[in-house]
Amino acid sequence: MNITPRVAILGAAIVVVAGVAAVLIATSNTPRNPVATFQVVDETYKIELATTELVAHAEALLAGENVAAIPNGIVVRNDPGPNAPWSWHIDPATLHFADMTIEVCDGLPSYVEDEIVTSDQYCPWSAQIIAIDGLPDGPVTAAARAAVVPAEDTCTELSDVGTLVNNWRFAQSQGRLIENEYNGGMRLAARMLARVPVEPGTPLADAVADLQALAPATPPGGIGTGVDPENVEWYAAFSAVADACNAALGATDVLDGFATEGWVGG
């Protein structure tokens, strides 16, 4: 009569143990560190970034910086880790980035899966980082990182445009430039303005676009007026850019040296 309760207890214990085992297996495949996704031709694979130095290096790659780009590490087979659906992963403790490696560890992720790559290391030469997941501020992709342009960079380059225009205009007013030289400088300023980097979808981007529309760039040697600092519309547009820079940087005097009425027609 005591057999049934014992069987029930034993069965419950087995279920609990199985549940714990499943949780442990799931936990073992969930990395505690950020994970980088790399694209190799038309395939992708993932690597855990076990140190802050590796995270910083991966972020530099994602930002397009000129740093060592080949991920190289020892292959751990029969354990996908963070690299599912592949049946293997890179031992995060062995990961490093290289400029050059031996050819025997190069290939597609599927080559590692099918053991065509026989080396115990994997080092795809054409790997390109496309995302980092698990960062404190959320995931970052290559496309999103490329679209991020610090407002300081935008405003610094706008300042360079303003400096060129102001200096050439002053030189002309002093009789130190002939007309062709002055016009050439204004066309150069327009080309510089066209190359100013700016983050899309921001108020600063809208202000820069309005300014660029007033000074369409012409190719070197091409015919065109370039920037026309005597144009009241140009002054108004540059003033709007100055206001946008002030708002973006929390400043009060960004570009103010160029966005003054004395700069136009004075």
N, C-alpha and C positions, 0 to 999 in steps of 0.2 A: 504493500500500500504506500510505501515511501519512495517507490521507484519513480513514479511520475513526476513528483516535484523535483527530484534530483535531475531527471532528464531535462525538465524545463529550465532549471537553473543552468545546467551545462550548455544547453542550446543558447540561452541568453548570453552566457559568457563568450561563446564562440562568435556570436554576432557582434558583441562589443569589441572583441579582439580584432575581428575582420574590419570593423569600422575604423578602429584606431590605425590599423595597418594601411588602410586606404588613405586616411588623412596624412599619414607620414609619407606615403609615396607621392601624394599630390604636393605636399609641402616641399619635398626634396626637389621637385621639378619647378618650383617657384623661386626664382632668384631674389635675394634680398638687396641686390645692387642694381643699378641701371643696366639696361641691355641695349646694345647697339645692333641695328639691322644693316646688313651689307648686301648690295646687289652685285652679282657676278654675271655679266651678260644678261640673261633673262631669268635668272634664278636668284633667290635670296636665302640668307641664313643669319642666325643671331648669335651674338657673343656677349656673355656677362662681363661687365667692366668692374673689376674687383677693387680698384684703388681710385683715389681722387685724381691721381696723376693720369690714369688711363681715361677717366671721364673727361678731364681737361683736354687730353690729346684728341679724343673722339669729337669733342665740341669744336676744337680747332679745325679738324677735318671737315666737319659739317659746315663750318663758316667759310670754307674755301681757302684756308691758310695753307701755305707751302710747308707742310710738315710730312714726316715719313707716313706713307699711306697704305702699306701692305700689312694687313693683320696676319700675325703668325703665331701659332700656338699648337700644343699637342692635342691630338684627337682622342677623345674618350668615347669608345664605342659601346653600343648596347645601353646607352643612357642618353635620352634626348636632352635632358636638362631644360634650358630655356630655348632650345633649338628645334622643338617639334615643328613640323611633323617628321623631320629627319631623325634617324635613330641614334645619332651621335651628337656630341657637342665639343666645343673647345674648352680645355681646362683653363679656367680664368686665371689661375695662378701662374700659367706659363705664357699668357698673352703678352705680346709686345708688337710694336709697329716698326717696320723696316723700310728702307729705301730700296734695297735689293735683297733677293733670296735665291737659293738654288731652285732649279726648275722642277725638280721631282716632287715638290710639294704644291705646285701650281695646278689649277684645274677648277671645274665647276663643283658646287656642293654635291651634285648627283654623282660625280666621280668618286667623292669620298664615300658616299652611301654605297655605291656598287664596288668599292675597293679597287677602283681603277687607279686612284691615287694610293700608292702602297706605302708612302712615307708615313711615319708616325706623327708628322707635322702637316698642317694645312696652311698654305700661304698664297691665296689667289691674287695674282698680280693685278688683275683688272677690277678688284673689289672697290666699290664706291659706297661710302656710308650714306644712308638715306634717312635714317631716323635714330633717335635715342629715346627709349621709354624708361620710365621709373625715376625721372629726375624730380627733385622736390617741387619744382614749379610746373610739372606736367611734361608730357612728351613734346619733343621738338623734331620737326622734319626738315629735310634739306630745303624744300620749297619755302617753308615758313621762315627759316633762318635767312635765306637769300633775300626775302622781302623785307627783313628788318634792317633799317638804316638809321643809325643814331641821328637825332635832330642836330646834334652838334656838328656832325660831318657835313650835313646839308648846309647849315648856316655858315660854316667855315668856308666852303667852296663858293657860296653866294658872296661872302665877304671878299674873296679873291676877285670875283667878277666886278664887284663894286669898286675895288681898289684900282683895277685896270682902267675901267671907264673913267673914274674920277681923275686919275693921273694923266691919261691921254687927253682928256677934255681940258685940264688945266694947262698942259703943255701947248695945246693948240691955241688957247686963249693968250698965251705968252708969245705966240708966233714962232714956236720951236718945232712945229710940225706942219708939213704941207698937207694939202687936202687928201691926197692919196694915202699918205701914212696914217692920217687920222681915220679915214674910212676903213683901212685895213685893220687897225686896232679895234674898231667897233665890230667888225665881222669876226675877229678873233674872240671878242667878248661874247658874242652870240653863240659861237661854237662851244666856248667854255660853259655858258649857261645851259646849253642843250645837254651837256654831260653831267650836270649836277645830280648826284644820287639823292633820291628821296623815297621815303616809305609810302607805298600806295595807300589810298583811302584815308589819309590824314588831312587836317586843315592846312598843314604846311605844304602838302602835295598840291592841293588846289591852288594855293597862292603862287607856288612856283610855276604851275602850268599856265596861269594867267600871264605871268611875267614872260615866260618862254614864247607865248603866242604873239607878244609884241615885238619879239626879236628872233624870227625864224633863222636858224643856222644856215649858212651857205658853205659849200665845200671850199677848201683852200683854192684861192685864185678865182672863185666864182663871183658873180655880180650880185650885189645886194647891199642894203644899207646897214645891216647888222643892228646893233644897239643904237638907239637914238635918245641920248640923255636929255635932249631939249624938248622931247615929247612929254606933255603934261600927263598923258596916260601912262607912260613909262614910270614917271615919278610916283603916281598913285599906286601902280602895281608893286613897285619896289617898296613903298611905304607899307603896303599890305603884307609883303614878305617879311619885312622887319617886325611888324606886329606879330606875325605867326611864329617867328623865331623867338621873340620875347616870351610868348605864351608857352611854347614847347620847352624852353629851357628855364622858365621861371626867372627870367632876367628882365631888365628894363632898358638896356642900352645896346642890345645886339643890332648891329648894322645901322644904328642911329646916325653914325657919321656920314652915311650915304643917303639916308631917307630924310632929307631936309629940303625945304623949299629953295634954299640957297644953292642946292646942287643943280637945279634946273633953271636954265635961262639966266643965271647970275654971272 
